[in-house]
Amino acid sequence: MGKTEETSREHRERVVLELAMGLDIGGAETHIVSLSRSLKEMGWKVLVASGGGRRVRDITDSGIEHFHVPLGSRDPLKMLRAYRSLTHIVKTRNVDLIHAHARIPAWIGTYVAKKLNVPLVTTYHWTFVSGFPWNLVSRPGDWTIAVSDVIKDYIVKEFGFSPEKITVIPNGIDCSEFRPVSREESLSLRKDFFTDAGEGPVLVYASRMNPDLSTTACLTVEAACILAEAHPGLRLLIAGDGDSLGKVQKAAQEANERFGREFVKCLGFVSDMARLYQAADLIVGMSRVVLEAMACGKPCIVAGPEGDFGLVQPENAEELEKRNFISRGAPKPVEPKVLAAEIEEALSHPRLDEIKAFGLELVREEHSAEATAHRVAEVYEQILR
């Protein structure tokens, strides 16, 4: 980049192009929406390119321009089309920096960035499969962001990334959207899901419904069945969409038939997750689900495909922080009887109010959308110097 171009860039707003495979359900997708909004509020000109999805409206409603680019396809012709589209966007919109949030966008973005001499930042949101041929398309960019220490260690070991060029920045939560409500409001909200809901505990399980996560959802249904024997007022709401949703819907139907009443409900895709958490007494899930729920002042159990960490509390928070509240390295597998006991113990925990306050403060101090966006912007500024 020439000196004249650098001087010109310094006297206009910085333009960043965020790349995503798609903008449908999922923690990474929600993070991109939140990050884009926060960066815009900080004065960045934000553009977003993705393969589309239900969260695109959240981008455009925020006054951020979205480009439909096939960034989620491995089809060579679509990848070529994506490369050409991104090249055109970067050229015509004076893009200063590209930020890719998945492997295919990072791989295509690498060639666009190299051709146009624009820096590329990549974010790794998960421990994606390694080995041949995946390592060939796992690109670090000029700088890499990992959402947890565990993911940083993984991409260094499996993909050979330089640890000196990786910054750990956890996902950010919009604490103005995800916030505590009064008990009265919570009781009112739950009637939107179960008209007969009362003081009986309302549980929420939320995740994508892929094969692994849907299994955890089904195990949570089994745990709810165990609890329903002693707590007839108990309800379970399951949020999330995906190819394996049918398996979870079947488990819910069988549970309801067994008890002769609908106490488990599959909601599919939920756009307003804050309302769901606010209606609940306890949430089971991982990663962003847990952070959002804690921002609403709710107790959370971290459980997923790789095991069960139990209730989030000061004693295990440091370990969970290292892995972005996912189930990797959990001390025990998810078992319905154990999970049911954990839920019952959590809801009657003598320090429950203290635990809820701890989770709320943790998110506000370490995981707010504003704090995350400022840390990401610091990486951008470092690269652009």
N, C-alpha and C positions, 0 to 999 in steps of 0.2 A: 504494500500500500504506500503510495507516494505521500510526501510531506504536505502537499496542497490538500489532498483528500483527508488527511488526518486533521488538519486545521479546520476544514469545513465541517467535519463531524463534531468537533469540539463545540461548535457554535449552533448546533441544532440538537433536538431531543434524541436520545439514543433509541435505536430501534432493535428490538429483539424478536426473533422468530422462534416460537415454541413449537416443537414437533411431537406429535403423539400418533400411535398406531390408529387409535380411535378415541372417541369421547363418549363412551357408554358407561356402564356400571364399573365400579372398582375404585380402590383407594388411590392408585396412581392418577386416574382420570380426574377424580375429585381434587387431588393435589394440584394438577395443572390448572384447573378452573380457579382455585383459590389463589395460587401463585400469580396467575395472569392478572387477576383483579387487584391484588396487592401491589404488584409492580406498576400497574397503570396509575394507582393512587399515589405512588411514589414519583411519578413523572416520566416513567418509561413509556415509549410507544410500543405496545405489545401487539404482535400478530400471531395467530395460531393456525397451524395447518394440521389436518388429521383426516382419517378415513371417514369421519362423521360419527353420529350416534346421538343418543338422547340428551347428552350434556352440551351439545353445540349451542342450544338455545341459551344456556347459562352464560356462555361466552359472548354471544351477540347481544343479549339483553344488557350486558355490562358495558356495551359500547366498544367492544373489541372485535376487530375484523377476523373472520374465520375463512380459511381456504380449504375446499374439499380436495384432498390429495390422497391417492391410494397408498398410504404408508403402512397399512397392515397386511399387505399381500406379498407372498413370495413368488408370485408369477413374474417371470423376467420382463414381460412386456409392460406390466403395470409398474414394476420397479423403475423401468426406463422412463415411463410417463411421469412417475413421481419425481425422478431426478430432473427432468426437463421443467416440470412445474415449479419445483423449488428454486431452480436456477433463475427462472423468470421472476419469481417473487423477490428473491434476494436482489436481483439487478434493478428491478423497477421500483421497489419500495425502500431502497437505500438501507438495507438491513446491515446492522453493525455486528451482530452476533447471532449464532444459531444455537439453540438449546434443545437437544434431543432426549426424549424420555423413554425410549425403548430401543431394542437392538436394531430392528429394521430401519427406523428413522435415523439412528446413529450411523448405520452403515451407508445409507444413501447420503445422509448429511455430510459424511466425511469427504465424499467426492465433490459435492457442491462447494463445501468450504475450501477445499484445496484448489478447485478451479478458480474461484472468485476471491481467494485470499481473505476469507472471513473466518474469524475464530469460531471454534465449535466446543461447546460444553455438553457433556452427557450426564444424565442421572440414571443410576441403577437402583431400581425400586425393589428388586427381588434377586434371589440367588438362582439365576437362570441356568439351565442345563449347560454343561461344558463338554469339551471333547470335540472330536471332528464330526461334522464340519462347523459346529457352532462357534468355536473359538475364532474362526476366520471372519465371522461377522460381528464379533464382540469388540467394538472399537471404543477407545478411551476418549477420543477427541483431544483438544488441547488441555482440557482439565476435566476431571471426573468428580461428580458428587455422588456419594453413597448415602442412603437414608438411615443407615445404622452401622455400628462398628462391625457387626457380624458380616454384613454385606461387603464392607470394605475389605475385610480379611479374605473373604471368598473370592472377590474379583482379582485380588493380588495373587492369590494362590492358583486359581483356576485359569485366569486369562493373562496372567503375567503383567498386570498393570503396575505402574510405578506408584508405590505408597506415598511418595513425596508429592505426587500430583493428584491426590484424592483428598477431598474435604468431606467430612461427615456432617450432613445437615438433615435433621429429622423432618418429617412431614409437618406442615403447618395446619392449624385448625382455626377456622373463623369463629372466634369466641363471642362475636355479636350474634351469630346465628345459633351456635351450639352453646346454650346457657341454661342455668337452673331455672325452674319455675316452682311456684308454691305447690304444696300438697293438694290444695283444692283444684288448681289448674291441671295438675297431673291426673287426678281422678276424673276430671271432666274430659280430658283428651282421650283417655282409654275407652270411653264410651263411643268414640268414633270408630273403634275397631271391634269392640264387643259391647253391644247395647246393655247387656246384663252384668257388665263388669262392676265390681265393687271394691272393697278394701283388700280382697284376696290378691296375692302377689301376681304381678304381670311380668313375665320374662320376655326378653327379646334375644333372638339369635339372628345375626346378620353376616352375610358374606356373599361372594360370587357363588354360583351353584355349578362348580365344575366337579368332576368325579371325587376328588379328595375332600373338598370343603363340604360337599353335599353329604358325605358320610358323617362328618362331624355334626351337621344339622340333624341327621337322622338319629344319631346318638343323643343329641339334646332332646329330641322328641321322646326317646325312651326314658331319659332322666325325668322329664316332665310327667310322664305316665306314673313313675314311681312316686313322685311328690303329690300327684293328684289324688292318690288314695287317701292321704291324710289331710289334703288341702283342697277341698272341692271347689273353692273359689279361684284356684290357680288358672292362669291363662298363659299361653305361649304364642308369641307373634314371630314369624320367620320372614325375614326380608332378604331379597336377592333374586337374581335371575341368572339363567345359564342353561347349558345343554342338559344338566342333570336335575333340573327343577322337578321334573316328573317323578323322580325317585323320592324326593322329599314330600311332594304332594301326596303320594301314595302312603307314606309313613304317617302323615298327618291324618289322612282319611281313616286309616286303620285305627289310630289312637282314638279318634272321635267316635267311631263305631263301637269300639270296646267300652267306652264310658257312656255311650248313649247321649252325648252332647258335644257341641263344638267348643272345645277349649284350646285347640291348636289351629292356627290359621296361617296359611301361606299367602303372603302379600305380593310375591313377585318383585318387580322393580319398584322401588320407592324413591320418589324424587325429594321428598321432605323428610329426611332422616331425623332431623332435630326433633320434630313432633313425635316421632316414634320413640326415641330415647326418653323424651320428657314424660311420656305416658307410662313408662316402665318403672319397675322397682329394681331390676338387675339385668345386666346385659352379658351375654356370652359371645365371644368372638375374638378377633385378633386385630393387630395393627391399627389402621385408621378408625375402625369401628370402636375400638377400646378408647382411643384418644378423644373421639367425638363424644362418646358416652360419658367419659369422665369430665369433659367440659360442661356437660349437662348436670354434673353433680351426682352421677350414678355409680354404684359399685359395679365392678366388672370382673369377670373370670376369663382369663386368657386360655383358650382351648382351640386346637386346630389339628391338622393332619399329623403333625409330629409330636403331639402330646398335650398335656394339661399342666399349666402352671398354677392353677388355682386363683384365688382372689388377689387382685392387685392391691398391694399395701406397702408401707415403707420398707418392710423387711425384704421384699423381692423386687422392688421398683428399679434398683440399679441394674440388676441382671436383665430385666425386661427392656430397659432403655437401650442396652447394648444391641439388642436384636429387634428394635422398633416394635416391640410388643407382639412379635410373632411366636409361634409355638416351637421353633427350632431349639433343641436342647432341653426340652421340658423334662421334668423328673419322672413323669409317669404317663402312660397312655390315657386316652379319653375312654373312660368306662362309665356307663350309665349310673350304676350304683354310687360310684365315687363322686361323679358330677352332681348327682342329686343331693348327696350329703354336703358337698361344698356349697351348693346353692342355699340349702336350709341353714347351714352354719353362718353363711354370709349375711343372710337376711335377719338373723337374730344375734349377730356379732355385737358384743358389748361396746366395741369401739367403732361401730358402723358410721356414726356421724363424723368421727375423726378421720376415718378412711376415705369417706366421700370428700371431705374438705381437702385432704391431702391430694387426691387425684385431680380435683379442680384446680388447685394451686399449681400442681406440676404442669398441667397443660397450659395454664395462663402464663407461667414463667418461662417454660422451655419449648413449648410447641405452638405458640400463637402464630397465626398466618403472617402477622406483621413482622415478628421476629425472624421467621423463616425467610420471608421475602428480602429482608435487609441482609441476611447472611448470603443468600443467593446473589443479590445485587453486588455484594462485596467481591464475590468470585468474578462476576461479569466485569467489574471495574478493574480488577487485577489483570484480567486477560486483555482488556482493551488498552491498558497503559502502553 
